[in-house]
C-alpha cells in the first residue's frame, strides 16, 4: 500500500482508540471505517442479542437500520463465537471481536503487514490462485471457440461468449443459498480445502476435454468451475471480517480486490497465450494452478464456525428466497447488494463482449483483446488500491459516487469511440502494432483504463460496508444473497447482450445503454443511503479546503 494509504489506516486506528473502553473503541473504529456517527455499542446491544438468538435457532435474525452491533456480535456477548473466531496466529480475540488495536500493537500499515500474517496470507494466495484459474480457463476457452471455432463446436463467437458466461453464472443462482449455509455452519478452513481439492478434479476433466477437443466436456467444466466459485464466494467475504480488525478491513478488502484483478489480468494473458500455443499448454496451466491453490489452502488457520447448530435446508429455492428476504430487511444492506451487482452487470457485459468488440468493431486480432483485458484488470486493481489513499476513514463511502460518475463518463465515451470507428477502416484481424499506430485507438484504450479505475474505487467501499454491516452469525448467508443478486444481474446482462445481438444493434450502442443505466443506479444508491451523500459532502469539502490551501501557497 502507498504511504498515503498507510496514513489513512493510521487515521482509522487513531479514531478507534479515541475511547479507552474496549467496546466503545471497537464501535468508534467501525464508525470511522464505515462513516457511521453517533450511538454507543451498549445502546445497540439488544439488536445484537436478537441477531444471535435468531441464528441459534436456525432462523433468520432481524437486521436493524444500524447493524454495527450485530456485525460484532461475537465480541459483545463475551466469550462467544466471534471472540473465539479471532484466535489465531495473526492476532488476538480482542482484535477479531471488533475492538480496536490498543497499546503498541500497530495494525495501521495493514496492507503491508497482513501479507506476512498467517490469518490472512494463505487465504489471500488461495483466492488469487482460484481467481487466476477461473480466468485462464474461461478466456482460454473463449479464445479457442472464437479463433478456432470449427474444432470447438462451431458456435458464433458472440453466442459462444454468452454461453460461457451463462454456464459459469448459473450455479450462483441455484446454489449460492446452500453455499452460504455451509459457510456459516462449517469450519471455514476445512470447507476451503474441500473446495480446492474439487478444483483439481474439475481441471483434470477440463484437460481431457481440451486434449480430445470435446466441446460438451469443456462447457460442462465451465459449469463446474461456476459451482466451485459459488461455494468459495461466501467463505471468501465472510472470512475477512472474522480475521481482521475494523481498522484493517478497508485495506484487507483493497488487497483482495487488487490481487483478484491482478490474478484476472494474469489469467487473461495466460489463457489467451496458452490457447495460442495449443490446448495442451492451456490444460497444463489450469491443472498447475489448481494444485497451487490447494497447497496454499493447507495453511489457512482454523477458526470456529459462526453458526454450528444451523440446519441446512435441502431446498435451495426456499433458502434462496430466505436469504434474499434476510438481505432485504435492511435497505442500506440491500443498496450495497444492488450496487455491487450492478458492477458485476457491467463487468459481465464487457467480458462477454470484448472479443466481438475487438473483432467486429475495432477489426483487431486476439493480441488486442489481451491488451484490453489487461488494461481492464490493471485499472480495477489500481482503483481498489487508491481508494484508501484518496478517501481514508469515513470518507471512503464517497468513492461510491465518485466511482459511479467515472464509470458513467468513460463508458459513454468508450461507446462513442466505437461508434466513430470506420466500418471498413482496415483489414480484419489487424495485429497489436498496427492497432496502436492509429491515434483514434488510444482514445478507446484510455477510456477503458479510466472506466476500470473508477470501478475499483466504486467497489471497495461497498464490499467493506456490506461485510461490516452483516451480523456475524449470518454474514456468509448475506454474502450468498449478494452472490445470488450478482448472478441475476449477470444473467440479465447475458439476456441484454443476446437481445442486442438478435435485433442487430451494435456493441457501441450496448455500451451507451450501460452508461445511461449507470446514471440511474447511482441515483438510486444515493437516494437509498443518505450516508453516501454525507460522505460525499465531507470528502468534497476536504478536497476543496486542500485546494484552497494549495492555491494560497
Protein Blocks (a to p, Z undefined) as FASTA:
>chain_A
ZZklmmmmmmmmmmmmmpfbfklmmmmmmmmmnopgehifklmmmmmmmmmmmmmnopac
dddfblmlmmmmmmmnoopaklmmmgcfkbcfklmnopacehjbccklmmlmmmmpfklm
mmmmmmmmmmmmmmmmmmmmmmmmmmmmmlnoopafklmmmmmmmmmmmmmmmmmmmmmm
mmmmmcfklmmmmmmmmmmmmmmmmmmmmmnopaklmmmmmmmmmmmmmmmmmmmmmmmm
mmpcfklmmmmmmmmmmmmmmmmmmmmmmmmmmmmnopklmmmmmmmmmmmmmmmmmmpc
cdddfblmbccdfblklmmmmmmmmmmmpmklmmmmmmmmmmmmmmmmmmmmmmmmmmmm
nopafklmmmmmmmmmmmmmmmmmmmmmmmgcjllmmmmmmmmmmmmmmmmmmmmmmmmp
cfklbcehiafklmmmpmklmmmmmmmmmmmmmmmmmmmmmmmmmmmmpcfklmmmmmmm
mmmmmmmmmmmmmmmmmmmmmnopafklmmmmmmmmmmmmmmmmmmmmmmlmmmmmmmmm
mmmmmmmmmmmZZ
